Structures are given as structure tokens and as C-alpha cells.
Amino acid sequence: MNEATARRDAVDALVEAWRSDLPTFAGVELELCKRASRLSILIHEATNASLAALGLTKAEQEVLYVLRAAGEPYRLRPVDLIDRLRFSSGGTSNLLRRLVVDGLVVKEADDRDARSTWVRLTVQGMETAEAAVRAQTEAQHAVLARVSPEAARAAADALREVLLALGDTPSVDNTARKR
């Protein structure tokens, strides 16, 4: 038994209980999914609180991040936002309406296609996106403060391998889509 298996977390107790009743259903898949879920919950609780202090929801922050990551002029078509965020079109429309009202984005007509629009970050939207990145990063640092840099790097690399094995690759090349 190595050091990692000698120490127990809440997932170990859950898996042990399942193994006693249904041993074939309590494999490494259950451990991976439960640990990823618990980590996600801990991080989301902290980051959601930091975003709420800025008056943002997680979904609004995601829209701002994607627009900021698109590069100058920090704009995308709504369909591109839907594709990158994997949100529904109705949910995206509602988010964009709120962000327009809050002055964080503007909708602009597409000069080349009268049926299409662009969504662009405003100066206030840019500042808010950057403040959200700082707040979220600080919250993540606080949650992960007791995790060694080596363990964090190993976990991030291992999860990348899992996601790649599942076919989770970028849906869009950000550098190719800048306009």
C-alpha cells in the first residue's frame, strides 16, 4: 500500500460501502467520477462566491471569458458563443440580454450579413472580465492552497489524458477565428 492509498478521503468510504454490496459497480470509474465531482463542487462554491461579489453568475462570467479570449476586437457571433460554451440558444440569448442591460456587451449588426449579429465586449465588460479572472484565480488558489504544486500539476495532466481519451478537444481554434 503506497502513501496515497494509506490515506483515506470521503470517496474511499463511499466506494467501500458500494463494494460490499455491489463490487462490480465500485471500480476506479466511480472513484474518478466522485473525486472529480467533489473537487468541482469545492472550487465552484469558492469561485461562485467571488463572482457573486462582482454581480456575476458563472454563466455570465463564461460569456465574458470567451469573448475576452477571442482576442481583438473581442467579439463573436452568438452561434460561436453557443458552440464554445455548449449552452442552449435560448439560455445564451437570455444571458446576452442581461449582459447588454448591464453594459458589459453590445450587439452589433454584421456589415456583410444583415441576418447576423456580433456580440462584443464593452470597455466595462473587458474590465469586469479581467476582475472576474483575478477573483476566480484568488478563490482557486485559496481552495488549493494545501495542495503541492507537484500534486496539482500531476492531477491536471492526468485529467487532460482522461479528457483526451474521451475525445474532449477544442471545438474551435481561437487564433483562426479572430476577425
trRosetta pair geometry for C-beta under 8 A, 3 or more apart (Angstrom, degrees):
i j d omega theta_ij theta_ji phi_ij phi_ji
1 5 4.9 -122 -161 91 85 114
1 6 5.3 111 137 -69 114 83
2 5 5.5 82 54 20 70 98
2 6 6.9 -125 104 -13 32 95
3 6 5.5 -56 -143 32 31 115
3 7 6.7 19 162 -9 65 104
4 7 6.5 -64 -154 40 27 99
8 12 4.2 -109 -154 62 89 155
8 13 6.9 86 166 -44 121 80
9 12 5.5 117 52 -2 56 99
9 35 7.6 75 87 -107 147 99
10 13 5.9 -52 -160 32 41 111
10 14 6.7 39 147 -17 69 106
10 38 7.0 156 67 -118 120 156
11 14 5.5 -56 -151 38 39 113
11 15 6.0 36 154 -18 72 107
11 31 5.9 102 152 -139 129 69
11 34 4.6 144 -126 111 113 125
11 35 5.3 -43 -46 -68 165 80
11 38 6.7 -124 -56 -7 109 146
12 15 5.9 -57 -143 40 29 108
12 16 6.1 33 156 -23 64 108
13 16 5.7 -53 -145 35 28 114
13 17 6.6 30 155 -20 62 104
14 17 5.9 -57 -155 33 30 110
14 18 6.6 24 152 -13 65 107
14 30 7.9 -143 116 153 106 117
14 34 6.3 -168 80 -154 146 163
15 18 5.7 -56 -149 40 34 109
15 19 6.1 38 153 -25 67 107
15 26 5.1 136 -160 -174 73 110
15 30 5.9 145 -108 106 96 122
15 31 5.7 9 -80 -77 147 88
15 34 7.4 -152 -56 32 97 153
16 19 5.6 -52 -144 33 29 114
16 20 6.8 33 156 -25 61 100
17 20 6.1 -53 -157 25 31 110
17 21 7.3 3 155 4 62 107
18 21 6.3 -76 -156 49 35 94
18 22 5.7 -48 -179 57 77 91
18 23 8.0 138 129 -91 71 31
18 25 6.2 -101 170 92 118 96
18 26 3.8 152 105 -83 113 127
18 30 6.7 -112 75 169 161 168
19 22 7.5 -82 -109 72 18 48
19 23 5.0 47 -159 -111 65 69
19 26 4.3 -118 -68 80 71 149
20 23 7.7 76 -57 -67 8 83
22 25 4.3 -2 132 30 117 116
22 26 6.4 124 91 -21 78 99
23 26 6.1 -72 -143 39 33 104
24 27 7.5 -13 -178 -38 38 105
25 30 7.0 78 146 -53 66 135
26 30 5.2 -58 -141 34 48 155
27 30 6.1 119 56 10 47 94
27 31 7.5 -94 124 3 39 96
28 31 5.3 -54 -149 40 42 115
28 32 6.0 45 153 -22 73 104
29 32 5.9 -54 -146 36 28 110
29 33 6.2 22 158 -13 64 110
30 33 6.0 -59 -143 41 28 107
30 34 6.0 21 162 -14 66 113
31 34 6.1 -61 -141 41 24 105
31 35 6.1 17 163 -14 64 112
32 35 6.2 -62 -144 40 23 104
32 36 6.1 20 160 -16 63 111
32 162 7.1 175 -170 -127 138 154
33 36 5.9 -57 -144 39 26 109
33 37 6.1 27 156 -20 63 111
34 37 5.6 -56 -145 38 29 113
34 38 6.3 28 157 -19 65 106
35 38 5.8 -52 -143 37 32 109
35 39 6.3 32 157 -17 64 107
36 39 5.9 -56 -148 39 29 111
36 40 6.2 32 153 -21 63 109
36 159 7.3 130 -109 -118 113 118
37 40 5.6 -56 -148 36 29 114
37 41 6.4 30 155 -20 64 104
38 41 5.7 -52 -148 34 31 112
38 42 6.5 31 155 -18 64 105
39 42 5.9 -55 -150 36 31 110
39 43 6.3 22 157 -11 66 110
40 43 6.0 -62 -146 42 28 105
40 44 5.9 25 159 -18 67 113
41 44 5.8 -57 -138 40 26 109
41 45 6.3 32 161 -24 63 104
42 45 6.1 -52 -150 29 25 111
42 46 6.9 16 156 -9 59 108
42 143 5.6 137 141 -157 101 127
43 46 6.0 -63 -155 41 32 106
43 47 6.0 18 158 -9 71 114
43 139 7.7 110 -163 126 63 100
43 140 6.1 25 -144 -112 103 81
43 143 5.5 175 -98 92 63 170
43 144 7.9 17 -94 -43 101 100
44 47 5.9 -60 -134 46 30 102
44 48 5.6 33 166 -24 68 110
44 58 7.2 -6 -150 -93 96 148
45 48 6.1 -54 -140 35 20 109
45 49 6.7 22 157 -18 57 107
46 49 6.0 -59 -156 33 28 111
46 50 6.7 23 152 -15 64 107
46 139 4.0 161 142 178 100 105
46 140 7.1 153 98 -71 130 38
46 142 6.3 -169 -160 76 143 112
46 143 4.9 -143 4 -55 161 117
47 50 5.5 -54 -149 38 38 111
47 51 6.2 36 153 -18 69 105
47 58 7.3 76 114 -104 107 102
47 135 7.9 116 -147 122 66 85
47 136 4.8 36 -140 -135 107 84
47 139 4.7 158 -85 95 56 145
47 140 6.6 23 -71 -55 108 82
48 51 5.7 -54 -145 39 33 109
48 52 6.1 39 154 -25 66 105
48 58 5.8 -44 -101 -55 88 107
49 52 5.6 -49 -145 32 30 115
49 53 6.8 37 153 -24 60 100
49 139 7.0 156 63 -122 91 137
50 53 5.8 -48 -158 26 34 115
50 54 7.3 22 147 -8 60 104
50 132 8.0 125 124 -148 99 59
50 135 4.0 169 164 159 115 104
50 136 5.9 172 90 -80 137 45
50 138 6.8 157 -124 71 149 98
50 139 4.2 -122 -22 -48 142 134
51 54 5.6 -63 -159 41 42 106
51 56 4.4 -85 180 81 95 98
51 57 6.8 68 131 -159 129 8
51 58 6.2 135 58 -76 167 55
51 60 8.0 151 176 66 125 98
51 61 5.3 -77 -129 -48 135 142
51 132 6.1 37 -113 -139 86 100
51 135 6.7 148 -72 105 49 132
51 136 6.8 28 -60 -74 94 95
52 55 7.4 48 -171 -77 36 19
52 56 7.2 -115 -79 59 27 54
52 57 7.9 39 -86 -93 70 45
53 135 6.9 -163 65 -150 115 146
54 128 6.7 133 171 -156 124 89
54 131 5.9 153 -120 117 136 117
54 132 5.8 -141 71 -85 169 80
54 135 6.1 -152 -34 5 127 165
55 102 7.7 168 128 -140 124 137
56 60 4.7 -139 -158 84 86 120
56 61 4.9 92 149 -58 135 91
56 64 7.6 -56 -136 4 143 140
56 128 7.1 139 -62 172 130 115
56 132 6.0 -17 40 -101 163 127
57 60 4.7 97 51 6 78 101
57 61 7.0 -141 92 -4 42 87
58 61 5.7 -57 -150 37 31 113
58 62 6.5 37 151 -25 65 103
59 62 5.6 -49 -150 29 33 115
59 63 6.9 35 152 -19 63 99
59 87 7.0 94 -149 -102 111 139
59 91 7.3 -95 -162 164 149 111
59 95 5.6 -115 135 -103 112 132
60 63 5.8 -51 -156 32 36 111
60 64 6.6 33 149 -15 66 106
60 95 6.0 -172 -90 -155 66 100
60 98 6.7 -81 -98 98 121 124
60 99 6.1 163 -144 -75 98 102
60 104 7.7 71 -179 72 109 162
61 64 5.6 -56 -150 39 35 112
61 65 6.2 37 152 -22 68 106
61 129 7.8 136 -151 -122 64 64
61 132 4.9 -173 -133 -176 108 149
61 136 7.3 126 179 -58 148 136
62 65 5.6 -53 -146 36 31 113
62 66 6.4 29 157 -19 65 105
62 85 5.6 106 139 -127 124 116
62 87 8.0 140 99 -45 137 126
63 66 6.0 -56 -148 36 29 108
63 67 6.4 24 156 -14 64 108
63 81 6.3 24 -131 -156 86 128
63 85 6.9 -14 -82 -75 64 152
63 92 7.7 139 -96 -142 120 79
63 95 5.6 164 -42 145 148 131
63 96 7.2 -168 -153 -78 155 68
63 99 6.3 -109 100 -55 145 156
63 105 7.4 -69 139 -38 120 147
63 119 8.0 -62 -177 138 111 145
64 67 5.9 -59 -149 40 30 108
64 68 6.1 29 155 -19 66 110
64 99 7.5 -176 -63 -130 89 134
64 104 6.5 -58 -92 165 113 129
64 105 7.8 -141 -93 -53 73 108
64 121 6.9 87 -142 -107 72 113
64 125 6.0 -156 -126 -175 101 90
64 128 6.3 -93 -139 101 155 99
64 129 4.0 -161 158 -93 112 97
64 132 6.4 92 87 34 141 151
65 68 5.7 -58 -145 39 29 111
65 69 6.1 25 157 -17 66 110
65 129 6.2 162 -76 -152 46 106
65 132 7.4 -107 -62 98 93 128
65 133 7.3 125 -105 -76 97 96
66 69 5.8 -56 -143 40 29 109
66 70 6.6 45 151 -38 61 98
66 76 7.0 -49 133 10 103 152
66 81 6.1 125 103 -127 146 77
66 84 5.2 133 -144 110 136 139
66 85 6.1 -85 -43 -61 156 98
67 70 5.6 -43 -155 13 34 119
67 74 5.2 60 157 178 88 82
67 75 6.7 13 -150 -96 99 27
67 76 6.2 -131 -106 8 72 104
67 81 7.7 -6 -62 -97 86 110
67 105 6.9 -158 -72 -103 172 118
67 119 6.7 -96 -98 114 126 98
67 120 7.2 142 -162 -147 127 29
67 121 4.7 146 132 -47 130 104
67 125 7.2 -21 93 148 144 130
67 129 7.3 -124 71 -85 96 151
68 74 6.1 2 -104 -133 38 111
68 121 6.4 63 -72 -56 68 159
68 126 6.7 129 -104 -126 101 66
68 129 4.4 169 -53 152 140 155
68 130 7.5 163 -132 -57 150 69
68 133 8.0 -114 98 -45 163 129
69 174 5.9 -75 145 -130 95 148
70 74 5.9 124 68 -132 102 39
70 75 6.7 -126 103 52 147 24
70 76 5.3 -145 -95 -52 158 105
70 174 6.4 -140 -116 -153 42 97
70 177 7.0 -73 -145 100 91 106
70 178 6.4 148 167 -100 71 74
71 74 7.0 -136 107 -71 18 57
71 174 6.9 121 -9 160 107 103
71 175 7.8 58 -8 -108 150 51
71 178 4.6 -26 72 -110 124 129
72 178 7.3 49 68 -164 54 119
73 120 6.3 -22 128 -135 100 121
73 179 7.6 -51 25 92 95 62
74 120 6.0 92 97 -159 78 73
74 121 4.1 -51 139 30 130 113
74 125 7.9 160 142 101 136 118
74 126 6.7 -33 -147 -86 175 103
75 108 7.2 -30 -141 34 147 123
75 118 4.6 28 169 172 127 116
75 119 6.2 169 -151 82 76 42
75 120 3.7 -28 -90 -92 109 83
75 121 7.2 -137 -70 8 63 67
75 179 7.5 -70 77 67 98 94
76 80 4.2 -119 177 84 113 128
76 81 5.5 135 99 -52 127 82
76 84 7.6 -39 -180 7 167 138
76 118 7.0 153 82 -154 16 75
76 119 6.0 -20 65 56 67 92
76 177 7.6 27 -116 143 99 125
77 80 4.7 97 57 2 78 103
77 81 7.4 -142 96 -4 44 84
77 110 7.6 7 -99 -70 104 133
77 116 6.0 -36 -129 -173 122 112
77 117 7.0 127 -137 80 72 50
77 118 6.1 -62 -85 -105 56 55
77 119 7.3 107 -145 9 14 85
78 81 5.4 -52 -152 33 39 114
78 82 6.4 42 151 -21 69 102
78 89 7.7 73 146 -143 115 83
78 92 6.1 131 -169 134 96 129
78 93 7.4 38 -159 -82 141 69
78 96 6.7 -43 -111 -54 110 159
78 117 6.6 36 -13 72 107 97
78 119 5.9 93 -71 -23 69 122
79 82 5.5 -48 -149 34 35 115
79 83 6.4 37 152 -20 64 105
80 83 5.6 -51 -146 36 33 113
80 84 6.2 25 158 -13 67 109
80 172 7.0 61 -156 -86 94 168
80 177 7.0 146 -144 -179 141 144
81 84 6.0 -61 -143 42 28 103
81 85 5.7 3 168 2 67 118
81 87 7.5 -25 136 42 87 116
81 92 5.8 139 108 -152 115 132
81 96 7.8 115 85 -69 166 116
81 119 6.4 -2 -37 44 140 143
82 85 6.5 -68 -133 50 19 95
82 86 7.7 76 170 -92 52 13
82 87 5.9 -104 -130 66 61 77
82 88 7.5 -26 -141 154 106 12
82 89 5.6 -3 -109 -88 146 66
82 92 5.1 -85 -83 -33 86 162
83 86 7.6 10 -180 -68 23 53
83 171 5.7 -156 158 128 95 140
83 172 6.5 86 117 -38 122 124
84 171 6.3 -163 -102 64 51 120
84 172 5.8 -59 -85 24 96 128
85 92 7.0 139 66 -95 136 110
87 91 4.7 -121 174 90 106 119
87 92 4.7 130 100 -61 123 91
87 95 7.3 -12 158 1 165 143
88 91 4.3 90 56 9 89 105
88 92 6.7 -155 88 -7 45 86
89 92 5.7 -55 -146 38 31 112
89 93 6.3 36 153 -23 64 104
90 93 5.7 -51 -148 32 31 113
90 94 6.6 30 154 -16 63 104
91 94 5.8 -54 -151 36 33 111
91 95 6.4 33 152 -18 65 106
92 95 5.6 -54 -148 37 33 113
92 96 6.2 32 155 -19 67 106
93 96 5.8 -56 -146 37 29 110
93 97 6.4 34 154 -23 63 103
94 97 5.7 -50 -150 30 31 114
94 98 6.7 28 154 -15 64 104
95 98 5.9 -59 -154 37 32 108
95 99 6.2 25 153 -15 68 110
96 99 5.6 -56 -142 41 33 110
96 100 6.2 38 156 -23 67 104
96 105 6.6 -75 -147 82 75 140
96 107 7.1 69 167 -67 122 112
96 119 6.0 -92 -130 -115 122 138
97 100 5.8 -55 -149 34 28 111
97 101 6.5 27 153 -17 63 107
98 101 5.7 -55 -149 37 32 112
98 102 6.2 24 154 -12 66 111
99 102 5.7 -57 -142 44 32 109
99 104 4.5 -80 -166 67 85 110
99 105 4.4 31 131 21 118 109
99 125 7.2 57 -178 -110 108 119
100 103 7.7 41 176 -70 31 25
100 104 7.7 -89 -67 50 21 68
100 105 5.8 -60 -76 79 61 81
100 106 6.6 93 -125 -111 87 38
100 107 6.3 -23 -97 -13 132 96
103 122 5.9 -72 164 54 69 160
103 124 5.1 22 124 65 103 150
103 125 7.5 -149 126 -47 57 85
104 121 7.1 -42 163 -142 68 69
104 122 6.0 -157 -170 34 19 105
104 124 5.9 -102 -101 105 53 95
104 125 3.7 106 -176 -95 65 90
104 128 5.6 -56 -122 43 114 149
105 119 5.3 8 175 -178 134 92
105 120 6.4 150 -158 76 79 36
105 121 5.9 -51 -102 -100 75 39
105 122 6.3 -156 -96 -11 19 87
105 125 5.3 86 -63 -94 58 156
106 119 7.6 166 82 -152 37 51
106 120 5.5 -20 60 62 84 91
106 122 5.8 91 -20 -65 97 98
107 117 5.0 5 -175 170 101 136
107 118 7.1 152 -158 77 52 48
107 119 5.8 -27 -100 -98 68 66
107 120 7.9 152 -100 18 20 76
108 117 6.4 147 73 -166 39 80
108 118 4.6 -19 62 60 96 101
108 119 7.9 174 19 -83 77 19
108 120 5.8 18 -2 1 121 121
109 114 7.1 -6 -169 -133 113 53
109 117 6.1 -55 -106 -111 35 75
109 118 7.8 1 82 16 10 86
110 113 4.6 -6 103 56 131 80
110 114 7.3 -138 70 -73 84 17
110 115 7.9 -28 50 63 121 45
110 116 4.0 0 14 89 146 97
110 117 6.1 -139 -22 -97 90 20
110 118 6.0 120 -76 -30 81 90
112 116 8.0 -15 77 55 76 124
113 116 4.1 33 98 20 117 115
121 125 3.8 -149 -159 101 79 126
121 126 5.0 102 144 -59 129 75
121 129 6.7 -39 -133 -16 141 139
122 125 4.4 104 44 2 69 103
122 126 7.1 -126 95 -5 40 83
123 126 5.7 -49 -151 32 33 113
123 127 6.5 31 151 -15 64 105
124 127 5.7 -54 -148 39 33 111
124 128 6.1 33 153 -19 66 108
125 128 5.6 -54 -142 39 30 111
125 129 6.2 35 155 -23 65 104
126 129 5.8 -51 -147 33 28 112
126 130 6.5 23 155 -14 62 107
127 130 5.9 -59 -149 39 29 109
127 131 6.3 30 153 -18 65 107
128 131 5.6 -53 -144 38 32 111
128 132 6.1 36 154 -22 65 106
129 132 5.7 -55 -149 36 29 113
129 133 6.5 33 151 -22 63 102
130 133 5.6 -46 -148 30 34 113
130 134 6.6 34 153 -16 63 103
131 134 5.8 -54 -152 37 33 111
131 135 6.2 30 152 -17 67 109
132 135 5.7 -55 -141 41 31 109
132 136 5.9 29 159 -18 67 109
133 136 6.0 -56 -141 40 25 108
133 137 6.1 27 158 -20 62 111
134 137 5.9 -58 -147 37 26 111
134 138 6.4 26 156 -18 63 107
135 138 5.8 -55 -149 36 29 111
135 139 6.4 29 153 -18 64 107
136 139 5.7 -55 -148 37 32 112
136 140 6.3 32 153 -19 66 106
137 140 5.7 -53 -146 37 31 111
137 141 6.3 35 153 -21 64 104
138 141 5.6 -51 -147 35 31 114
138 142 6.5 34 153 -21 63 104
139 142 5.7 -52 -151 33 32 113
139 143 6.6 30 153 -17 64 104
140 143 5.8 -54 -148 36 33 109
140 144 6.0 2 163 7 68 115
141 144 6.4 -75 -139 54 24 91
141 145 6.3 58 156 -73 64 81
142 145 5.8 -16 -151 -32 28 116
144 147 4.6 -52 -170 30 81 121
144 152 6.2 71 179 -100 133 128
147 151 5.3 -121 -176 84 87 118
147 152 5.0 102 127 -61 120 96
147 155 7.9 -45 -175 10 138 142
148 151 4.5 90 57 7 88 102
148 152 6.9 -155 90 -5 45 85
149 152 5.7 -55 -145 38 32 112
149 153 6.2 32 157 -19 67 107
150 153 5.9 -53 -146 36 29 110
150 154 6.3 28 155 -18 63 108
151 154 5.7 -54 -144 39 31 111
151 155 6.2 31 156 -19 65 107
152 155 5.9 -56 -147 37 28 110
152 156 6.3 27 156 -18 64 108
153 156 5.8 -55 -146 38 29 110
153 157 6.2 26 157 -16 64 109
154 157 5.9 -57 -146 40 28 109
154 158 6.2 28 156 -19 64 109
155 158 5.8 -55 -144 38 29 110
155 159 6.3 27 158 -16 65 107
156 159 5.9 -57 -146 38 28 108
156 160 6.5 35 152 -24 62 103
157 160 5.6 -49 -151 29 33 115
157 161 6.8 34 152 -18 63 102
158 161 5.7 -53 -155 33 35 112
158 162 6.6 35 148 -18 65 103
159 162 5.4 -50 -148 35 39 114
159 163 6.2 36 154 -17 69 105
160 163 5.9 -59 -147 41 30 108
160 164 6.1 29 156 -18 66 108
161 164 5.8 -53 -142 38 29 110
161 165 6.3 32 156 -22 63 106
162 165 5.8 -57 -152 35 28 112
162 166 6.6 20 151 -13 63 109
163 166 5.6 -61 -151 41 34 109
163 168 4.1 -65 178 58 91 129
164 167 7.6 60 -177 -65 33 15
164 168 6.7 -90 -77 56 30 75
164 169 7.0 60 -123 -73 70 82
170 173 6.7 98 113 -79 133 49
170 174 7.9 -81 -175 -21 143 83
172 176 7.8 -139 176 62 75 101
172 177 5.7 6 171 -29 118 147
173 176 4.1 49 91 14 114 113
173 177 6.6 150 82 -15 63 93
174 177 6.1 -73 -146 40 29 104
174 178 7.1 48 160 -46 65 91
175 178 6.5 -33 -157 -4 33 112
